[in-house]
Amino acid sequence: MDPGKEILCSSATMQTVQAADTNEVDKLIFREVDNDRKVVLQLEKKLFDYINQDVFRENNGIQHLEYDRELSVFKDRLHELQISFPPSYPYSEDSSQGKKYMNTRCPAWCDRILMSYSAKDLILKPENDEKAVVYDNIGPNVCMGDHKPVFLSFRIAAGAGKPIANKHKCCVVQ
């Protein structure tokens, strides 16, 4: 059983609809077991129609981050600060609905800021004020297209990361 199904459609049954010409699954429909078999989720090509989009905004959708595995192949080389904002895609492009997701894709964190571990160490040095580090999205209530841009704001000490000048002096004797 897909764990994502357990969260979004825990009390639903799945119905498959096949294309008439190919017999391939064309659509998945999840219906509640009771409540007049109301449709909870409908999936098809370029359609993710979920009954309650608020689950992606509640607690900034953090409960769904465990299903975000795209960056796992880079975990030994790149770092991301803890996400504390709702999925950044796909937002409605209707200017009057800045907080609403479109029904074209499952909401996800498509906009990210990744850094090397040495950059992370510079940003999170003990002498830096950790509260001065902010990783968030821009315009949470405003329509900005189908993506909400993200930003990383931080302070580092002047000269941080520069090698100490003349640290390894070498003399050549002739």
Buried (B, 14 or more C-beta within 10 A) or exposed (E): EEEEBEEBBEEBEEEEEEEEEEEEEBBBBBBBEEEEEEBBBBBEEEEBBBBEBEBBBEEBBEEBBEEBEEEEEEEEEBBBBEBEBBBBBBBBEEEEEBBEBBBBBBBBBBBBEBBEEEBBEBBBEEEBEEEEBEBBBBEBEEBBEBBBEBEBEBEBEEEEEEEEEEEEEEEEEE
